[in-house]
Amino acid sequence: MMKIYQVDAFVSDQYRGNTAGVCLLKESLQASQMQAIATEMGFAETAFVVPEGDKRWNIRWFTPAVEVDLCGHATLTAGWVLAEIAGEEGELTFSSRSGDLSVTAEGDYLTLNFPAQRVEPVTLPPEILEAIGLDGEIQGFRACVKAGNWIAQVSTEGEVLAIDPDMELLRKVPEGGLIVTAPGERCDFVSRFFAPNYGIDEDDVTGSAHCSLAPYWAKKLGKQVLLAHQLSDRGGEIHCTVQGERVLLKGQARLRTVRQLSGSFFTNEFVEGEGRAS
């Protein structure tokens, strides 16, 4: 019988964060099995974690549709489960498709140490411009990584909140999700993230998107420590620190539910409200 922990990442008093599934395995499953579980769970990402020894684990992330190269909120929740449920202490290191990643628990917060992603100015694809349908000035950028996310910077937080994109048009974008961002009114910057071409119409909170957003806004604002809010319906709060080629993403997490998978059936063992924030 397999336990799958459902944990909310990047929560705060104001925001409910993004839910990820976390499955601690003794040995890896086949990719098709992990994909089937992630599809059944239905969260933006489900993380599968396998021990490698000496405080190292391998981590893989699956959306309901595909395996992805990097996921921030599901890595944060995996760190929470290892620290709070498995009793691991200190810095936890994950090997992944994006290299080594680490999570460190610090009081009520967990900190991700992720690679920074440089961005470059680009002309946004016409499908993106038509999909977001804004009349104001839009600056286009793209993260300089494989299948990098597209970034549309607009002028105001209100424009970010008002966007109601055409998901069918965004599904035609071959690679990369869409980040829409602007200066924040009560924080340094705000964003929303859309990736219907990866099975996620709008992600609640996207840690990996801040690997490019944090360096971009750090340079633009002339500061290395920034507070970011993601403005989905659930919303999230991420404390960002840019350190050269790395980005530290700090946030809180909270357990919602533990489910057990027996054969092809899920049962709830532990229901929202029982876990302590961390």
N, C-alpha and C positions, 0 to 999 in steps of 0.2 A: 504494500500500500504506500503510495507516494503522497507526501504533504506538499502543498503549494501555498506559500504565504502571500497574502495580498496586503501590500504596504503602500501608503501614500507618501510621496516624496515632495520636498520643497513646500511643506505646509507652513502656515503661520496662523496667528490669531485672525487674520483677515482672509487668508486663502486656504482652500482645501487640497491643493496640490494635485499631483498626477499619480494614479494607481498603477503599480506594476506587480506582476506575479513573479515570485522567486522560488525556484525549485532547487534544493540542495541534493545533489546526486552522489552516490559512491563511485559510479563510473558513467561515462558518457552514454547517452542514448543515440540512436540513429537520427539524422537530421529530419527525416520524415516524421518520426515520433515526436520530436520537439515541436515541429511545425503544427502537428495535429493538436497538441496540448495548447499551444499558444492561440490557435484558432478557436478552440473551445473556450479558453479563458476570455478572449475578446478584448483584452487590454491593449493599449498602444504597444507595449512590449512585455514579454515574459522573459526572465533571465534564467539560464540554466548554468549551475555552478558545480564544478568538479574539482576535488582537491588534487593538488600537485605536490604537496609536502612543503615544509618549512615556511608556513604562512603564505603560501601561494595557491591560487585557484585559477582554473581556466573558466572563462565566462563567455557565453554566447547569448545573443539577443534575437528574439523573433517577434515580429509584429503578427497580427492575424493573417498576413498574406505572405511575408518574406522574411528571411534572415537579414539583419542589418550589421554594418561594420562598427557602429558606435552608438551607445545609448547612455546618457547621463543619469536619468532618474532611476532606471532599472539597476544601474551600478550602485547608486546611493542606497537603494532598498536592499540590494544583495549585501552590502556592507552592514546595514542595520541588522539583518537577519543573522549574519555571522557573529556580530558583536552581542546582540541582545538575546538571541535564541541559542546559538551554539557556544557562546561564552568566549569568543576570540577577543584578544586584546591587542592594542598597539596598531601599527600600520598594517593593513591588509593589501596584498598585491594580487591583481588579476592579470593573467595573460589573455590577450584578445586579438582580434583581427586588426586592431589599431595600436598594437604594441602593449607594453606594460602600463597598467593603470593602478592607482592606489586610492584607498579610502581610509581615513583616520577619524575615529570618534573623539570629539572634544566636548565634554559636558553634554549639553542638549543638542549639539550640532554634529554633523558629519561633513567632512571635507573631501571632495574629489580632487585628485591631481591628474589633469588631462592635458594632452598636447594642444597648444595654441594653433589656430588655423588662420593663416594670412588670407586677406580678401583683396580682390582687384576690381577696379571699375569695369563694368560690362554694359552692353545694351541688353535689357531684359527681353526674353522671347515675347513675341506678340500675344501668345496664348496667356502669359502671365498678366500683361498689361490689360488685356481685354477682360480677364477673369476678375481682377480686383476693381476695375471700373472707377478709378479715382481721377478727378479732373486736375488736382493740384500737382505741384512739382514732385516727381519721383526720381530718386537717384538709384541706379542699379549697380549691384556688386555681386560677386560670387566667391565662395570659399575655394581656396586653391588646394583642394584635395580631390581624390577620386569621387565622382558623383557628388561634387560639392553643392551645398545648398545655395539657392538664389536669395539675394537680399534686396528688398525694396525699402529704401529709407524715405519716409514721408515727413512732413513738417511737424505734426502735432499728435499728441496722445489721442485726441478725439478722432482723428482720421484712422488710427489703428483700431480703435473700438468700433468704428462705423463700418468697417469692411465686412462685406457679406459675399465672399468670392463664389464664382461659378465653378463648382468642383468638377464638372464634366470637362471644362476647358483645362483645368489644372492637371487632370489625368492624362492629357495629351503631352505634358512636359516629360521628356524621356527619362531624365535623371535629375535627382536632387529635389528636396522639398523647398518650400517658399517661406522665408522669414519676412515679415513686415515689421518695421521698427521705427521708433521716433524718440526724441527726448521725453523723459518722464516729467510729470507734474509733481509727484511726491517721491521720486527716486531718480536715478541718473538716466535710465533708459527703460523703455517698455518694448514689448514685442508680442507677436502671435506667430504660430507656426502651422503650416498647412502641408500635408503630404498625401493626398488621395491616391497618388500613383504608387504609394507603399502601403495602402490599406488604412490610412489614418486621415480622415478629412481634416480635423483640427486636433492637434496634440494639446493636452492640458498644460503641461510644463515640459520644456525640452532642454535638458541639461546640455546635450551635445551642441545645440545651436549657439550656446553661449561660449563655445570654444572659438567661434569667429566673432560673435557680437562683442564680447568683452574686450579683445584687443582692438577692434574697430572703434568702439566708443572710448576706450582708454586713450587712444591717440587723438581722437577728435576733441575730447574734453580735457586732456592734459592731466589725467589722474590715473593711478594704477589700481585703486580700490574703489569698486562701484557697487551700487545696489540696483538690482534689476527686478522688474515685475513682469510676469507674463500674463496677458489679459484675456485668457480664455474664460469660459463660464466658471470653471472651478478656480482658476488662477493659481499663481505660485510666486514665491519670493526666493531669489538666488543672490547670495553675496559673492561677488566676483573679485578675484585678485589676479592681476596679470604679472607674471614673473618670467620675463624673457620668453622662452619657447614653451612655457607651460602656463596653464590657467588653473587656478584654484577656485572650485565652485562649492560653496558652503550652504547647507540647508538642513532643515529638520525633517524627520520622518515619523510616521505613526502607523502602527499595525491596525488593519481593519478586520481581516478575517483569515483563518486558516482553513483550507479545503483539503480534503483527502480524495485522491484518485484511486479507485479500485476498479480494475478492468476498464470499462468505458463510462463509469459513473462518478460524478463528483458529489461529495457530501460536505456540509458545513460543520466544522468542529468548533470554531472559535469566531465569535461574531463581533462586529465593529463596536469600539468603545472600551474594550478590555485592555488594549495595549497602551504602554506609557509612551509619551512623546520622547523622541531623542534626536 
